[in-house]
Amino acid sequence: TSAGFEGGSTASVPVRAFGDDSLSTFSISAWFNGDDFEGLRTLFGQGLGSPPSYALVASGTELQWFVGDAVEFAGGPITAGTTHHTVATYAPDKATIYLDGVEVGSIESPLELDVGVEDTFYIGSFARVLPFSGRIDDVQIYDRVISADDVAALFSNPGTVLSTGDEEPE
């Protein structure tokens, strides 16, 4: 079941859910269908205060990776009323946006993010700011950068959950 967002409604996931250490790398996957992308519409973000430390927002015809109050990079195209799949990955050496299984934007050496255990991942808006209007479904947060093959698998097989990466090789 997908979650409906309108007018600043927010879902949140505490970073502490991933353990007692801050996250230096992560990936977030979600399906979304927006009613409109006029202005900035938050899919997810993190941090304290406004603006968020970082956020992936839908705006016009593209997804934008914000750090602080500035767009660091963007990719698309997206269309309101159409269901899309996105993955954003972050590591200190590269941040990437995937759309519908394909890389659409990235930046080498992105601005450093401090994702501490006391922080929260916000879904659908950031403390009622930059609200998303539409549906967001199958949100998955990983404590590592997932591969392009993993992204393609998530897109091709909705509802798939990737392994933790901790399994022993056979």
Salt bridges, closest charged atoms under 4 A:
ASP20 OD1 - ARG16 NH1 3.41
ASP36 OD1 - ARG41 NH2 2.95
ASP100 OD2 - HIS84 ND1 2.88
GLU118 OE2 - ARG16 NH2 2.08
